[in-house]
Amino acid sequence: MGMRFTVLSSGSTGNATVVDNGETKLLIDVGFSAKKMELLMKERELAASSIDAILITHEHSDHIKGLGALARKYDLPIYANEKTWEELDRQIGVIAESNKRVMDTGGIVEFGTMRVESFGISHDAAEPVGYCFYEGEQKLSVVTDLGYMSEKVKEKITDSDALVLETNHDVDMLRVGHYPWSIKRRILGDKGHLSNEAAGEALCDVMTNKTKSVYMAHLSRDHNLMDLARLTVNNIVQERAPEAKQLRLMDTYFDRSTKWDVLDSE
């Protein structure tokens, strides 16, 4: 069937995505309680027991809240780099040693016919990563929680069929928002979060004729609006790459999952 994915939820309250190639189901991050994760998966007719492995991007609570409980309940292997594991060990409780898998940043792990590659990103965590998923000629990239889009990250995610890409905030909304300036400075910094404008600019550099869908992810509920994110990204793409008629900008949600997106098998 090729590769398909669903963003179970995305935002400051919790994040999780499932990638499935018909033989292997991988869960990226576990940002909700085990019970909530089970409900989110049920929306997409998934049983938590069908997950084969969990991949972690970094140790912040909106990405690992239910990690320990879910992994213990279903005896799931967890993949993360060593520095992230150092933080996880302090936060998620006891995990069976056999389920603690180290995946070096920049490393590649094969799950049957699906190949997964991690790559480093810039965020205020121990050693945060994004992931690229490959099935045959298909490529999905998941990259959120980064302060800026480096040339190395752009190189990794270029020519994806689909992207889950952070559009965290509108800069003007953030600047006049109610957060203390120390938090605003963190979000706007190189180890913070990607703005709508920065996401749009980066997208123009990494998309090709192959790129069909971009899921705007990790939106701030205080300093962004989905309509605004879509408008901003679309305006930048139309200005810089007006020939990109095939591109679909897709919503993600903080309280429900997206429909399955099946990548082209061509």
Buried (B, 14 or more C-beta within 10 A) or exposed (E): EBBBBBBBBBBBBBBBBBBBBEEBBBBBBBBBBBEBBBBBBEBBEBEBEEBBBBBBBBBBEBBBBBBBBBBBBBEBBBBBBEBBBEBBEEEBEEBEEEBBBEBEBEBEBEBEEBBBBBBBBBBBBBBBBBBBBBBEEBBBBBBBBBBBBBEEBBEBBBEBBBBBBBBBBBBEBBEEBEBEEEEBEBBBBEBBBBBBBBBBBBBBBBBEEBBBBBBBBBBBEEBBBBEBBBBBBBEBBBEEBEEBEEBEBBBBBBEEBBEEBBBEEE
